Amino acid sequence: MFKFAGKALSLTAASLMVTTAISSAQSLAEIEAAAKAEGMLTTIALPHDWCGYGEVIAGFKAKYPEITVNELNPDAGSADEIEAIKANKDNKGPQAPDVIDVGLAFGPSSKAEGLLQPYKVSTWDEIPDGIKDAEGYWYGDYYGVMSFLVNKDLVANTPSDWSDLMKPEYAGQVALAGDPRASNQAILGVLSAGMAAGGKPGKEAGEKGLEFFAGLNKAGNFVPVIGKAGTLAQGATPIVVMWDYNALSAKDTLAGNPPVEVVVPKSGTLAGVYVQAISAYAPHPNAAKLWMEYLYSDEGQLGWLKGYCHPARFNAMVAAGKVPQELLDKLPPAASYEAAYFPTLDEVNENKAAVTSGWDSVVGANVQ
């Protein structure tokens, strides 16, 4: 069950009694026909090793070969995705994204700016109420917990907690998996560090997280390079702070070369939800709707799960016996999630504001 701010969320009886309605008068068959006529779907910021997206995109292509998937800037952060919508409002060409996959805080803010259009997928009722906009402008897709990906060829003693990263033995080894001024993953990495330092989730933890990274940078342990599997393998970023699903996927990709370890820190255990949305200016709105239907179908949800992400419909699918046992067996131990804290939207927004506005002045490391 999803837990947000210590409270369990489940589908209410009332929501289950509501018949899900597609946000337009179109039937699924009409959407599919219109999407095939459009012939293209433009995505952004979907690296193939993130959350199983390589297989998910391949599955969509196989099911709808008439639709070309145009993939923009796989390594973009959430803020970059929003800027891409803004920059291409009047552009119906291939640089205008149809859909976005962004951190939770970016859903409501993008709706408020008029950058999104509503659409409720046919499995809407199985998405927990706490992670979706009631009007269908954005909805949670998957979640994971913050972890450390460690190159064991270069790091003899695996750090078990945030405080360990300050040790001299980790000089020039610690990196974030994104620019904390733009990347949701990195922004929440700072929040996790701040919570481990005793900060209350939100602005306080964000500020403490900045202080932590300022100290890490001053000690010479922080590396201002965006960490990923490649930089870790090359030795540029031997320890990378990233979501567990990205770390586990990287472990599979590296296949022991080098050997790696994935650790969920003992304190400041933070869970994060990402959300899907359709651009208000989508050049291919029907292809975007069809993409959403695929992502929230059993096939799409299991595709994310194969990439170690807990999909939005996870609880409902497990209850219905739709998740193969072999997939459940590949997930991290349940104990890694027991202490995980799901911050509220207000806490996410407060942290984001503190981190993005204070990184340059407090930490002073130009991550790129």
N, C-alpha and C positions, 0 to 999 in steps of 0.2 A: 504494500500500500504506500502511496506517496505520502510524505510527511513534510509539511510546511510550517515553520516556526513552532515545531513541536506538536502540531495538531494533525491527526490523520484525516485525510480527505477521501471520500468515496462518492460514487454516484448517488445522488439523492433519489428517493422514490419518485419525487415530483419530476426530476429530469428524465427518469426512465419512462414516465408516462407520456412525455411529450414526443410526438412523432417528429423525427428529424426531417427538416425541409431543406432542400437545396435552395441556395440563396437566389436562384433565378427560376424562371418557369421552365427551364430546360430539363429534359430527362437525361439520364446518364448516356443513353444511346445517342441523343442529339448532341450532347457535349462531345462524345467520341467522334461523331461524324464531323462536327465543326472543327475539332482539333486536328483531324487528319487533313481537312481542307487548308488549315493554316500551315501545316507541314513543318513547323519548327517550335522548339521550346528553348528558351534561353535561361540558363541557370548561372549562378555566380557563387564563388567561394565554396566549392564542393570538391576538395581533394579526394582522390579515390581511396586513400588510406584512412580517411576520416569516417568513422561510424559505418563502415561497410559500403560507402557510397559507390565505390567502383562496381560492385555487384548489383547494387540497387539501380544504378543508371543502366547497366547492361540488361537488367531484367525489364526495365521500361522500354528500352530499344527493341528487345526481342518481342515484346507484346505488341508494340506499336511501331513496326518498321517504317511506316509512312511518315513518321515524325522524326526529324533530325534534331539531335540534342546539341545545342551550341553552348559550350562551357566557357564562361568568362572567368579569368583571374582566380584559379583554384585556391591560391594562398591568401586571398583577401580576408580582412577582419570584418566584424559586424558593421562597424562604422563605415567601412568602404562600400559595403553593400547598399547602405542607405544613401550614401553620396552618389552611387551609380544610378539610383532611381531619380534623385534630384537632378543630376546632370543630364539625364536623357528624357526628361518630361516630354519634350517636343520631338523626340527622335524615335522613330519606329524601326530603326535599323538594328543590326546585330549586336550593338553595344548596349542596348537597353534590356535590362533583366526583366524576365516575366515573374520570377519567384525569388524569394530570399529565405535563408535559414540563419537566424540571428539569435543572440542572447536574449533572455526573457525581458530585460529592461528595454530593449529596442522595439518590442511589439507595441506597447501602449504609446510610446513617444512617436512612433511612425504613424500610428492611427491618428493621433492628435494633430499631426502635421498634414494629414490628408494624403499620405503616400500609399495607402493600402486600400484594397477593395475586399468586401466581405464574400466569403464562400464557406458553406458548411458541408463537409464531406459526409458521405452516407453512413459512416461509422461514428458520427459526431457524439452520440450518447455514451460511447465507451472512452472518450477522452475526459479525464477527471476535470470537474468544474473549476478547480483552483488554478488550472494552467491553460485556460482558454478564455478568449473574449466572448462574452455572451452573444454578441452580434455577429461573430464569425470573422472578425478582421484579422485575428492571429490565433494560433493554437499550438500548444506544446507538442513537440515531436519525440524527443528522447532526453535522457538525463544520465549523468555519471558523477563520479566523485574526483576531486583533485588528487593527483598522485605525483610521485617522482619516478622518472624513467632513468635508469642508471647503467652506464657502460661499465661492466665488471672487469674489462681489460685494463681500465684506467683508474677505477675507484675501488680500492681494496676493501674499505669499510663502508658498507651501504648505510647512508643516513636513514634513521627511522622516524625523525621528526624535524620540524622546521628549525628548531634551535640548533640542531646538529650542523646545519648548513653554514653556520658561522665559524666552525672549526678551521684552523689554519690548513689542515690537510685538504680542504676543498678549494684552495686558491685557484682562481681562474677556471672554475668548473661548472658553476650554477647559471642556468639560463631559463628564461620564460619562453613559452611556445607562442609568442606573439608580442606585438608592440602594446604595452599597457596603456597607451593613449588612444588605441583604436580597437584592439582585439578583446572580445568578451572573455575568452579563455584566460588571457593574461590579466585582465582587470579583476577577475574572480580569483586568480592565483594570489593576487595581492591581498584580497579580502581574507582568503584562507590563512595567509601568514599573519595578518592582523588579528584574526580570531585566536590563533595559537598564542599570540603575544598578550592575550587577555582582553582584547577589544570587544566591545559589544557590537554584534553584526550591524552594519550600516556605516554611517560616517565615521564613528569612532574606530571601528576595525579597519576601515579604509586608511585612516590617518596613521594608525599603528603599523599597518602593512607597509605604508610608504616609509616610515621610520626604519622598519626592518630591512627593506631593500636598500635604503640609504646606508645603513650600517654594513650590509653585505657588499655594497659597491665600494665603500670606504676601505673595507678589509681586503679588497682585491679578489673576492670570491665570485662576484657577479660578472657575467659575460654579457655585454650588450648585443647579442646576436640572437635572432629568432631561432629557437631550438626546434629541431625536427629529427626524424630518424637518420637522415643523411649527415647532419652536422654532428650528431651524437656518435655515429659510426666513424666519422673522420677525426674525432677527438676534439673538435672545436667547442662542443658543449657536452661534456661527459655526464652532466646531470641536468635533466630538463623537467620543469614543472609543467604538467599537462593533465588533461582529463584521462581517467583510467582507460577509457575505451580507445583513445588515441595511443596511449602507451602500450596496451596489450596488442593492438594492431601492429604497432611498430615492432614489437617483439616477434610477432609472426613473420613480418616482412624481412627482418634481419636474420631470422633463422639461425641464431647462434653465432653470427659473424658481424659484430662481436656479441659475446654473451651479455644479456642484459637482465636486470631485475626491476620489477615494478612494485613500488611500495606506496601504500596509503599512509600518510603521516598520522602519528598517534593523536595529535591534537590539531584543532582547527579543521577537523574533517568536514569538508564542504561539498555539498551536492549542487549541481547546476542543471537547469532546464534550458533547452533551446526551443525556439518556436519557428513555425512556418508561416508564410504570408504571401499573398499575391500582390504585385505592384498595381497601384491604381492606374498606372500608365502602361500596363503590360501590352506589348505588341501582339501577343498570342494568348489572349485571355482564356480561350477554351482549352488550349494545350496546357495552360497553367492549372486549370481545374482538373483536367485529366491526370496530371502529374500528382496533384494532391490526393485524388482518389486512389492512385496507385500506392503512394506512400503510406496511406492509412488503411490499405487493404491488408489482409493477413500476409500476403506475399511480401509487401513492402515493409511491414512491421518486423517480420522475421529476417528480412535483409539487414535491417539495422541491428537486430539482435545478434546476427552472425558477426557483426562488426563490434560486438561487445557493448553496444548501447542498450539501455533499458528503454524500449519504445513506450509511447504514451498509452497504448492499449495493453501493456504487458499484463497487468493484473487480470483484466477481463479475459485475455487470451489464455492465460494459465488456468483460470477457473473453468474455461470452456474446453480445456484439454487440447488446445491448438498449438502449444509450444513443445516441440520434440525434446525428449529428455536429454539427448546428446548436446543440445544447445544449452540447456540449463546447467549441465555438468561443466561446460567450458567457461561459465561466468566466474568472476572472483568470488571468494567465500562470502557468505552472507554476513559474516562478522565485520567485513570491511565497510558495510553499509549501516550497521546498527547504530553507530554514533553520528552518522552523517546528518548535517543540518541543512535544511532547505530554507534559504532566506526568503523573506517576504519580498514582494515587488518593491515596496518602499525602501527596504534595506538594500536591495540590489541597486536601486536608483541613487540612493545616498552614497553608497560605496563608489559607484561609477563616477559620480560628480567629483568626489574627493580625489579619486585616483587620476582621472584624466586631467583635472585642473592642477593637481599638485605634483605630478611625476617629475616634470622638468625642474621645478624649483626645489623640491625636496630631495629627489634621488639624483637628478642630473645626468642620467645615462641615456644616450640616444640609441634606443633599441632598433635595429634594422636588419 
